[in-house]
Amino acid sequence: MNAISTPMEQGAPWTPWAWYGAVLGFGALLYWISGFHPAHLPFWMPWEFHWPEYLATVLSLAWFYRGLKVLPKDQHPPAWRQISFVAGVLSFYIVLQTGVDYYAQHMFFVHRWAHFVLHHAGAFAIAMGMGGPVLYAGMPDFLKPIVTSRPVQRTLDFLQHPVMAPFLFVGLLYFWLIPQIHTQVMLDEKLYEFMNWTMAINGILFWSLVLDSRAKPPARLSHLMRGLMILLIELPQMVLGAILSLSSHDIYPVYNICGRVLDMTALNDQHYGGLIIWLPGTLTSFAAMIVVLVTMRLNEEKAERARHETPV
């Protein structure tokens, strides 16, 4: 831990408490503006300010930046991975804390786009960023024992088990779209937030497991197992998307209660939402399979070079 903090002390000074105070102050300002003057806010400002989403975004980016300052250059992920991580985090903020969230609460197909970002595209980008070691280096020292504690690690082992991971990935997608449950969620702000958090966290855990660029070990799974997991999640998504996009009746009348804000019939709204599950979701699985095959080949070449360089 001392070795990690020393470069930061020698380089750009880190004044965490003053910085955290500024983060809280800015968050309080956004909370006040969005609560009392929502009509005056531009589209990119929070529709409904939520502290957890705000802090998760700002602290993730701050700890990532600090981690890059703390770690030596040879331990930095490539620039394209850094960009991927930042883009993924920002995509979460966009769908959860801007005007997009307003439309997601009133249009089924926008809601599906938001969950596609949380569960697929944004989580995919974060996983491709391979930012875990950088985040760990940048977070406060008092949090690090919590992250590495046995309960947390056992929970991750359970959630990323090769049987549990694809089950949860598909199961959460289906569960939150059960009509009776979806109705309750869309009418309850706390349940709505909880749903979004589960989709985002599950997406990050799943894609981080599948898109790990390392071979096993230290990666949790072999490339063959990762490819199998991708195949396991693909068909159920296609089936659900087909059901919703080809249905002849409105399965989610709750959006009539919420009030659709775009001039679109209920069936068209539902059909577009089903297509988002069906097509972009399937394409994400194809992209993941390509990444797994490429990383498998790169790791094989790396192992072969290592064998040739090892003295007899």
N, C-alpha and C positions, 0 to 999 in steps of 0.2 A: 504493500500500500504506500509506503514512504517513497519507493521508487517511482510510483505513478504520480504522486503529488509534486515531486521536486521540479520537473521541467516546467510545470505550470507556474511555480513560484519564481523560477528564474526568468521565465519569459513574460507573457502578459499576465499581470496580477489578476487574481480571481477574487472578487468581492461578492460572495454568494448572497449574503443576507441583504445587502443593498439591492442586488439585482432581483432577488425574489420579492422584495418589497415593491419594486417597480412593476413586476409582473402582476402582483396582487392589486396594485393601484390601477393599472390599466384595465385589468379585469373588472374591477369595481366600476370604472367609468363605463365600460361596455354594458355592464349589467344595468346601470342606471339609465343609460341612453335607450337601450332596447326595451326596458320596462316602462319608461315614461314618455319616450318620443319615438315609438316604432315607425310611425308614418314618415318620419324625416330621414330614415336610414336608407342608404343605397343598397342595391341587391346583394353586394358582397359582405355586408355587415350582418351580425347575428340576427336571425329572425326571432328566436327565443334563446336568450343567452343561458348557457348551462356551464357551471363551473367545472364539472368533471371533464367535459370535452375540451374546454378551453385550456385547462391545466395540462391535460394529457398531451395536447398538441404542442403547446409552448415549451413544456419541460422536456418532451422528447427531442425537439429540435435543439434546445439549449444544451442538453446533456450530450447530444450527438456532436455538436460544435465543440464543446469542451473536451470530449473524448478525443477528437481529432487534434486538439492542441496538446493534450497530455501525452498521447501515444507517439512513439517514434514513427517516422515516415514509412519505414518498412513494414509497419503493422497496420497501415491505413488500407481500407478497401480501395479498389480502383475508383477513379473519378466517376465512371458510369454507374457504379454501384452506389456511391454517395448520392448522386442525382436521383437514382431510383428510389432510395430510401426517403429522401426529402419530398419527392413528388408524391409518394404513397401517403406520407403523413399529411401533407397538404390536401390531398384528395379527400381524406377522412374529414378534415375540417370543413371543406367546401360543402359536403353533403349533409353535415350535421349542424353547422353553425352559420349558414348563409341563407339567402332566400330560397335555395333549393329545398331546404327542409320544409318550408311552407308549402311548396307545391307537392312534396312527397306526402304530406298529410292530407292532401285533397285530391290527388290523382294516383290511381293504382300503378300506372305505367312509370310515373316518376318515382314512386316508392320502390318499384323493382329496379330502376336504374340506380337509386341510392344504395340498395342492398347489393347490387352487383358490384359497386365500388367497394363497399365495406367487406363483402365476403369473397370477392374475386379480384377485380383489377387493382384496387388500392392495396389490399393485403398481399397480392402477388408482387407488387412493386416493392413493398416493404421487405418481403422475404428475399427478393432478389438483391436488396441492398446489403444483406448480410451484416447488419449494423449492431448485432448483439454485443460483441466485444467492445465496440466503440461506446455504446450507451453505458455499458457497465463501467468503463473507465471514467466516463464523464459524470456519473451520478454521485451524489453525496456519499461519503464513506459510511454514514450510519445506516444507509439503505442496503449496502452490499451484503452484509450478513443475512439480511432478510431474503434477498434474492437467492442466495446460495444455501439457505436453510433446508433441512431435510423435508419438512412439510411442503414447501414450495416445489422442491425438486420431485418429490413423489407425486404431487398433483400434476406436474408437467409430464412425468412418465406415464401416468394414467391417461391423460388427455391426448398424448401423442403415441399411445400404443397403436400398432399397426391395425388392430381390429377396431379399437374405439375411435380413432381419428376419422376414417371415412364414414363410420356410422354417425358420428356427431355432425360431420360436415353436411351430409344429406339430411339427417334427422332434424336438425335445426331449421333447414330450409323448408321442409314439409311442415314441421310443427307450427311455425309462426304463420303458415298460410292455411291452417285448418280454419274454415270459415267462422266458426263460433269463437275460436281463440283470437283470430285476426280482428274480429269486431270489438272484442273487449280491449285489445291492445290499442286500437286506433282511437278509442274513446277514453283512454286512461294515460295520462302523460307519463307517469312513473313506469308503467308497463312498456310504453313506447320506448323510453330511454333504455330500459333493461334489454329489450329486444335488440336494439341497435348495438349495444355493448356486446351482447353474446355473439352476434353475427361478426362483428369486427374482430374480437379476440379469437373466435374460432377460426376465422379466415387466416389470421396471422399465424396461429399455431399450425394449422394444416399445411399452408404453403411453405412455411419455414421448414417443416419436416420433409416435404417433397422436393423442394428446390435447393436443399443444402448442396453446396458445390463440392463438399468433401466426400471422400469414400468412407465406407464403414470398416473399422472405426477411424476417426472419432464420430462420424455421423451416426445417427441412431439406426438408420435403415440402409439396406443394400439398394442398389439401383433397380434391381428386379422387383423388389417389394414396393418401391415408390411407383414404378410403372403400373403394377397391379392395383395400387390404391387409386391411381388416376382413372383406370378403367372401371373401378367399382363405383366411383361417384358420377361417371359420365352418363350412364343409361338412366338412372333415376331422375336426373335433372332434365334429360330430354323428354322423358315420359310426362313429368309434371308440366313442363313448358307446353307440350303438345296438348295436354288436357285443357289448360287454360286458354290457349290460343285458338283451339277448335271448338270450344264449348258454345252452345247455342242459348245459354241462359246466364244471367248475372249471378255470379257466385258470391260477390262481395258488395252487397247493397249498402254497407256501412259508408261507402264513399258518397252515396246520395244523402246520407245524414250529415257527413262532414261538409258536403257541398263541393261539387267539382268546379274548379276555377278556370278550366279550359272548355271550349265548346266542343265536346266530344260525347258520344253516347257511351253508356255503361259497358256495352259489349265491345266496342272498339277499344276503350280504355283497358279492358281485361285482356283482349286479344293481343294488344301491343305489349302488355306486361308479360303475357305468356311467351311471346316471341323473344323478349329480353332474357328470360330464363333459358329458353331453348337454344338460341343461336349464339349470343355472346358467351353464355356459360359453357357451351360446348367448345367454342373456339379457345377459351381459356384453358380447357383441359388439353386440347391439341398442343397449345403453346407450352404447357407444362411438360407434356410428353417429349417434345423436341428438346427442351432444356435438360431433362433427365438423360436423354440419349447423348446429348453433347457432353454433359459433365461426365457421364460414364466413359466415353471415349477419351476425354482429356485425362481422367484419373488413370485409365489403363496406360496411356502414353507416359504419364508421369511415373507410374510404377515400373514400366519397362526401362525408362532412362535410369531410374534409381538402381535397378538390377545390373545394368551395364556399367554403371559408375562405381559399384561396390567392388573393392579389391578382393581378389580370390585369396 
